[in-house]
Amino acid sequence: MDTRGRIEARLREAFAPLALEVVDDSRLHRGHAGARDGGGHYRVALVSDRFRGVPAVLRHRMVYEALSGELAREIHALQIEARASEEARDRTGKAGR
């Protein structure tokens, strides 16, 4: 399983998301200092009821904790959008993304 697949599996296990998107943006950062061969730049967007009532900073910490192994070895940069289902509904008029 590649890094993107591992990220997705860990987030599904940790948050049982109603919606999940994991995007590998590594190709956009080739040659970037600290990211050998451009690898390790990811964007995640997830909707989970586990984020209900949790401030954004703590949501990010929850995601970092779920991905701690990958962050130590395979992820150089991580962009996170973590929302509760009611926030996703407010934005789109329906649950999820």
Backbone bond lengths (Angstrom), bond angles and torsions (degrees), N, CA, C in turn:
res aa  C-N    CA-C-N  psi(-1)  N-CA   C-N-CA  omega(-1)  CA-C   N-CA-C  phi
1 M - - - 1.460 - - 1.531 108.49 -
2 D 1.320 116.73 135.29 1.459 120.92 179.33 1.536 110.75 -79.34
3 T 1.313 116.07 172.60 1.469 121.14 -176.89 1.520 111.55 -58.91
4 R 1.322 117.62 -43.88 1.462 120.52 179.04 1.527 110.69 -58.94
5 G 1.306 117.12 -42.27 1.462 121.39 178.28 1.516 112.48 -65.08
6 R 1.336 116.81 -39.63 1.473 120.57 177.48 1.527 110.95 -65.48
7 I 1.326 116.64 -41.41 1.467 120.20 177.72 1.524 109.32 -59.53
8 E 1.313 116.43 -48.56 1.466 120.76 -179.44 1.531 111.11 -60.22
9 A 1.325 117.42 -44.80 1.467 120.81 -179.51 1.525 111.52 -62.63
10 R 1.329 117.21 -44.10 1.473 120.57 -179.76 1.531 111.20 -63.97
11 L 1.325 116.82 -42.05 1.466 119.85 -179.62 1.525 111.16 -68.48
12 R 1.318 117.85 -37.78 1.473 120.36 176.44 1.526 110.48 -63.20
13 E 1.319 116.20 -42.77 1.461 121.01 179.64 1.528 111.63 -65.21
14 A 1.308 117.23 -42.80 1.466 121.60 -174.68 1.524 113.66 -77.85
15 F 1.338 117.66 -32.94 1.467 119.65 -169.21 1.525 115.74 -123.09
16 A 1.329 118.78 -6.85 1.471 121.34 -176.67 1.535 109.92 42.07
17 P 1.330 117.28 57.45 1.466 120.28 -172.42 1.526 113.68 -67.03
18 L 1.327 114.62 146.02 1.459 121.59 172.91 1.526 109.59 -76.79
19 A 1.324 116.25 -27.56 1.464 123.07 176.33 1.523 107.60 -147.35
20 L 1.322 116.09 142.03 1.462 120.88 -179.43 1.520 109.27 -149.83
21 E 1.329 114.80 133.15 1.461 121.06 174.54 1.523 107.70 -135.80
22 V 1.319 116.65 128.44 1.459 122.68 176.65 1.524 106.87 -123.04
23 V 1.326 116.05 122.17 1.465 121.34 -177.50 1.523 108.91 -120.14
24 D 1.324 115.81 129.92 1.462 122.09 176.33 1.528 107.87 -91.65
25 D 1.327 116.38 108.23 1.466 122.36 179.60 1.528 112.01 -99.55
26 S 1.317 117.44 15.86 1.463 121.63 -174.17 1.522 112.81 -56.74
27 R 1.328 117.68 -38.24 1.463 121.02 -177.42 1.528 111.79 -61.12
28 L 1.329 116.79 -24.23 1.463 120.70 -179.61 1.527 112.53 -77.83
29 H 1.339 116.32 -9.64 1.465 120.54 -173.19 1.522 112.90 -122.79
30 R 1.301 118.69 20.22 1.470 121.06 179.30 1.526 109.99 -55.19
31 G 1.323 115.05 134.45 1.449 120.43 179.17 1.516 114.56 82.74
32 H 1.320 117.57 -5.25 1.460 122.16 178.79 1.526 109.27 -62.56
33 A 1.327 117.21 131.42 1.462 121.43 -179.82 1.524 109.98 -56.32
34 G 1.308 116.22 131.49 1.458 120.74 177.98 1.511 113.89 91.33
35 A 1.320 117.79 -12.13 1.469 120.78 179.17 1.527 107.71 -118.28
36 R 1.304 115.91 87.34 1.458 121.60 -176.89 1.534 110.93 -51.71
37 D 1.290 117.14 125.28 1.468 123.71 179.27 1.522 113.34 57.39
38 G 1.324 118.42 22.25 1.458 121.44 176.27 1.511 114.63 78.42
39 G 1.318 118.95 3.60 1.463 121.30 -176.76 1.510 113.13 -77.64
40 G 1.311 115.33 159.40 1.436 121.31 168.90 1.509 118.77 90.41
41 H 1.332 119.55 16.93 1.466 121.41 176.29 1.527 108.60 -104.96
42 Y 1.338 116.43 117.11 1.463 120.76 -175.46 1.520 111.19 -131.69
43 R 1.330 114.14 152.27 1.460 123.40 175.29 1.517 107.08 -123.43
44 V 1.338 117.23 129.21 1.463 120.38 176.55 1.524 109.43 -125.31
45 A 1.319 114.75 139.50 1.466 121.80 173.91 1.520 105.70 -130.83
46 L 1.333 116.44 124.25 1.448 119.01 179.91 1.510 111.52 -141.79
47 V 1.320 114.13 149.72 1.460 122.83 177.62 1.515 106.22 -121.10
48 S 1.333 116.61 122.28 1.458 120.73 -178.48 1.521 110.18 -147.43
49 D 1.311 115.78 141.75 1.464 119.84 175.56 1.524 111.75 -67.48
50 R 1.316 117.89 -16.15 1.470 120.88 177.89 1.526 111.88 -68.72
51 F 1.324 117.12 -12.36 1.466 121.14 177.83 1.525 112.52 -92.99
52 R 1.314 117.88 -2.79 1.471 121.56 -178.05 1.533 109.80 -59.88
53 G 1.335 116.01 123.30 1.455 121.94 177.46 1.519 114.83 76.79
54 V 1.322 117.86 6.29 1.467 122.18 -177.83 1.531 108.80 -102.45
55 P 1.337 118.03 127.67 1.468 120.67 178.77 1.536 111.70 -61.80
56 A 1.318 116.02 154.60 1.469 121.99 -176.06 1.527 112.82 -54.94
57 V 1.316 117.77 -42.88 1.468 120.54 -178.74 1.526 110.62 -60.93
58 L 1.313 116.98 -41.77 1.462 120.02 179.42 1.526 111.45 -70.69
59 R 1.307 117.76 -32.78 1.472 120.71 175.69 1.524 109.71 -61.12
60 H 1.323 115.76 -44.47 1.460 119.96 179.18 1.521 110.37 -63.24
61 R 1.312 117.18 -41.21 1.468 120.05 177.33 1.522 110.92 -61.16
62 M 1.329 116.87 -39.08 1.466 121.11 177.98 1.531 110.54 -61.77
63 V 1.319 116.67 -42.36 1.465 120.77 179.07 1.524 109.73 -67.09
64 Y 1.336 117.57 -44.85 1.467 120.71 177.79 1.527 111.03 -57.86
65 E 1.319 116.89 -41.71 1.463 120.57 179.36 1.528 110.65 -63.89
66 A 1.321 117.08 -43.58 1.467 120.76 179.78 1.530 111.49 -62.76
67 L 1.326 116.75 -29.77 1.466 121.71 -177.32 1.527 112.66 -106.91
68 S 1.318 117.97 20.62 1.467 121.20 -173.36 1.529 112.99 -56.22
69 G 1.316 118.21 -41.19 1.462 120.41 179.20 1.517 112.33 -63.84
70 E 1.317 116.34 -44.79 1.462 120.93 179.52 1.523 111.54 -68.64
71 L 1.328 117.26 -36.85 1.469 120.61 178.62 1.523 110.77 -63.52
72 A 1.318 116.93 -34.90 1.460 120.67 -178.93 1.529 112.10 -71.53
73 R 1.348 116.96 -28.61 1.461 119.63 -172.02 1.528 115.59 -119.70
74 E 1.327 117.86 -36.78 1.464 119.50 -165.43 1.524 115.77 -122.77
75 I 1.318 117.80 -16.87 1.464 120.70 -176.68 1.520 109.30 -107.86
76 H 1.324 115.69 122.21 1.463 120.49 176.10 1.528 110.71 -92.39
77 A 1.339 116.51 -38.74 1.465 121.53 -178.57 1.524 108.87 -140.82
78 L 1.337 115.22 140.54 1.459 120.75 -177.95 1.520 109.66 -138.06
79 Q 1.320 116.08 120.99 1.467 122.28 175.28 1.524 106.83 -102.53
80 I 1.337 117.18 128.97 1.461 121.60 -173.17 1.522 111.09 -122.30
81 E 1.322 115.65 132.22 1.465 122.79 167.05 1.523 105.21 -123.75
82 A 1.323 116.86 107.94 1.467 122.28 -176.62 1.523 108.70 -121.61
83 R 1.334 115.53 117.98 1.467 120.35 -177.31 1.519 110.93 -128.87
84 A 1.325 115.15 152.68 1.461 121.41 170.75 1.522 107.94 -82.78
85 S 1.321 116.71 160.27 1.470 120.03 -174.64 1.525 112.82 -59.33
86 E 1.326 117.65 -38.03 1.469 118.73 -179.09 1.528 111.69 -67.28
87 E 1.322 117.86 -29.99 1.465 121.23 176.77 1.527 110.59 -70.40
88 A 1.297 116.11 -39.43 1.466 120.20 177.31 1.521 109.80 -65.63
89 R 1.312 116.42 -39.84 1.465 121.74 179.07 1.524 110.12 -64.18
90 D 1.347 116.30 -42.85 1.466 120.76 179.58 1.528 111.18 -59.95
91 R 1.309 116.30 -38.17 1.460 121.30 -176.02 1.529 112.39 -76.86
92 T 1.331 117.28 -36.28 1.464 120.18 -173.17 1.515 114.47 -112.95
93 G 1.325 117.07 -13.17 1.455 120.11 -176.01 1.511 113.14 86.77
94 K 1.349 116.67 -2.61 1.460 121.02 176.98 1.522 108.53 -148.25
95 A 1.310 117.40 165.33 1.463 121.47 -179.17 1.521 110.17 -71.51
96 G 1.348 115.03 152.57 1.458 120.10 175.63 1.504 112.78 81.29
97 R 1.336 114.44 -166.23 1.464 122.65 -179.28 1.474 111.35 -105.13
